[in-house]
Amino acid sequence: MPDRQWRNFYGRTRGKTLRPLQRERLEGLLPRLTLGGVTREENPGREVLDVSALDGPLWLEIGFGGGEHLVHMAKAYPDVTLIGAEPFVNGIAQFLGKLEAEGVGNVRVHPGDARDLLEVLPAGCLDKAFLNYPDPWPKARHHRRRFVTPEPLRLLARAMAPGAELRVATDIEDYVRQTLEEVPPAGFALERGPTDEAWPDWTRTRYEAKALREGRSPHYMTFRRL
Ligand SMILES: C[S@@+](CC[C@H](N)C(=O)[O-])C[C@H]1O[C@@H](n2cnc3c(N)ncnc32)[C@H](O)[C@@H]1O
């Protein structure tokens, strides 16, 4: 049984009005990529998802934004199934445009909160997870909304296989501090970083480009699930 019936999501789920083509992709393409049985409406008993139809190792990107990294990784690793979770509809619409342009097929989506997905994934099914530029929630009283807090990390750790890799990228020094503090007790060992040297297969995301324009620099960390 889930430990909570619902959870608060504090981020934005909608931005400016979508263009007709974006709406068309959300109505036509998104349902074909969406993992069923994740939301509480579809799966009130929180039954474990059957992921046996997904090919190859499963990798998860939490909060993929406009999908730059998700599409890039899917293209670079055609034998992997990349799963992306993102509740911001305008980001999902941008991602669908990129996916279509690149003709990439090995991506599945949960258009919602990653925590809901993690809760119903089979234990140990993920071989890699990416947390790229998570919402910083800069005010101290909002730090508990950050993804690197015990509840989301417990769900993530449960879904990751022993030895699986977790990558975290952030431009916020206090987020580095909290990541180093919170991630190891959730069952991970720090393997690399924090460093300003990106992974060899990294691609710059929209949020990273914005951070650099505004004078903030990237910090990359790699953890290994114990
Ligand atoms: C600062 S943006 C970064 C987007 C993208 N990763 C990038 O680097 O450009 C953080 C993103 O995480 C998403 N997000 C926040 N909480 C989330 C959650 N619980 N599950 C999934 N996505 C989440 C937000 O909607 C937002 O798009």
The ligand as a Gaussian input file, in Angstrom:
#p B3LYP/6-31G(d) Opt

LIG

0 1
 C       14.664000      23.445000     -13.802000
 S       13.771000      22.381000     -14.855000
 C       15.021000      21.492000     -15.740000
 C       14.511000      20.803000     -16.975000
 C       15.533000      19.983000     -17.759000
 N       15.973000      18.826000     -16.998000
 C       16.714000      20.812000     -18.180000
 O       17.831000      20.556000     -17.676000
 O       16.528000      21.723000     -19.009000
 C       13.155000      21.143000     -13.713000
 C       12.076000      20.287000     -14.324000
 O       11.732000      19.247000     -13.417000
 C       10.337000      19.042000     -13.479000
 N        9.920000      18.401000     -12.219000
 C        9.851000      18.958000     -10.996000
 N        9.427000      18.060000     -10.094000
 C        9.231000      16.899000     -10.761000
 C        8.771000      15.614000     -10.378000
 N        8.421000      15.351000      -9.115000
 N        8.691000      14.667000     -11.339000
 C        9.030000      14.942000     -12.613000
 N        9.457000      16.138000     -13.026000
 C        9.551000      17.111000     -12.115000
 C        9.760000      20.424000     -13.706000
 O        8.450000      20.383000     -14.260000
 C       10.786000      21.035000     -14.651000
 O       10.455000      20.821000     -16.003000

